[in-house]
């Protein structure tokens, strides 16, 4: 019984640590460049956006094979619709373009979506898995990071103060 309790407590501490790490980010961490191929045939660059538009950005990394990613898309869409003062971008990573595009056609998100066609973003924005969401302030720094499913309410908390 003591060993089972120790294993449980260890798992709990790891879970709490991951939750803490996944929601906190240093506001001085400069966001690495993000360039994606949009499913609408355009491309999008974080640095170009910050130089031109300047709104804070919510960047959600997802994949078509990721079940939790599918669950959060309607919540992210609702947030994007309710908060035009924030740009929301969805990026398929570690995925193939055909199933990723098919999922986006099925889900019809209200925000800009594309794919990491060059496969470079997982190294620039490491995570324990998918989905993972970052908030990048208009100053180009990472203000928040969340691993796991996000809701409208979680996104609102993440962007507060950017």
Secondary structure, 3 states (H helix, E strand, C coil): CHHHHHHHHHHHHHHHHHHHHHHCCCCCCECCCCEEEECCCCEEEHHHHHHHCCCEEEEEEECCCCHHHHHHHHHHHHHHHHCCCEEEEEEECCCCHHHHHHHHHHHCCCCEEEECCCCCHHHHCCCCCCCEEEEECCCCEEEEEEECCCCHHHHHHHHCCC
